[in-house]
């Protein structure tokens, strides 16, 4: 997978890693498929919004992306165990994050 940018920031206070990269829509959908089907897989994660307004906004976003628009940063959460966290915090390879 080719990316144009990869940035890793570690928040040591809450033991959190933030990764920023640029992806194609297909790559993003491939990454989040499992999380989406599992409602995020994180305790307290909300489900997809299903109101008419949410559906209208989502369709507008899809149409905009199809016409070449750029989406603002999107957050995808992943809970790593201690060993995974240490490995990820020390990595310089985006592929280590994209296929968790």
VENHU-V430964 format. One record per residue. N is the residue number from 1. PSI is psi in radians with two decimals (999 if undefined). NEAR is the number of other C-alpha atoms within 8 Angstrom. Layout:
N_PSI_NEAR, N_PSI_NEAR
This chain:
1_2.28_4, 2_2.26_4, 3_2.70_8, 4_-0.25_7, 5_2.49_7, 6_2.13_10, 7_2.35_8, 8_2.19_9, 9_2.30_7, 10_2.22_9, 11_1.75_9, 12_-0.40_6, 13_-0.76_5, 14_0.19_5, 15_1.11_7, 16_2.43_8, 17_2.38_9, 18_2.19_9, 19_2.30_8, 20_2.32_9, 21_2.98_9, 22_2.26_8, 23_2.75_10, 24_2.81_6, 25_-0.74_6, 26_-0.78_7, 27_-0.75_9, 28_-0.82_9, 29_-0.65_8, 30_-0.71_7, 31_-0.76_9, 32_-0.06_9, 33_-0.86_8, 34_-0.76_7, 35_-0.73_9, 36_-0.74_8, 37_-0.37_7, 38_0.36_7, 39_0.69_11, 40_-0.52_11, 41_0.20_7, 42_2.28_9, 43_2.22_4, 44_-0.06_4, 45_2.32_8, 46_2.72_6, 47_3.01_6, 48_2.36_5, 49_2.39_6, 50_0.14_6, 51_2.82_6, 52_-0.72_6, 53_-0.78_6, 54_-0.71_9, 55_-0.68_10, 56_-0.78_8, 57_-0.78_8, 58_-0.76_8, 59_-0.70_8, 60_-0.72_8, 61_-0.78_8, 62_-0.80_8, 63_-0.76_8, 64_-0.77_9, 65_-0.71_10, 66_-0.46_7, 67_0.13_6, 68_0.14_6, 69_2.74_7, 70_2.27_5, 71_2.56_6, 72_2.97_4, 73_2.42_5, 74_2.40_5, 75_2.27_4, 76_2.14_5, 77_2.60_6, 78_2.23_5, 79_2.03_5, 80_2.57_7, 81_3.05_6, 82_-0.75_6, 83_-0.76_7, 84_-0.77_8, 85_-0.83_9, 86_-0.74_8, 87_-0.81_8, 88_-0.67_9, 89_-0.45_9, 90_0.00_6, 91_2.75_8, 92_0.24_4, 93_2.08_6, 94_-0.55_8, 95_-0.43_7, 96_-0.43_9, 97_-0.54_8, 98_-0.27_7, 99_0.57_6, 100_999_4
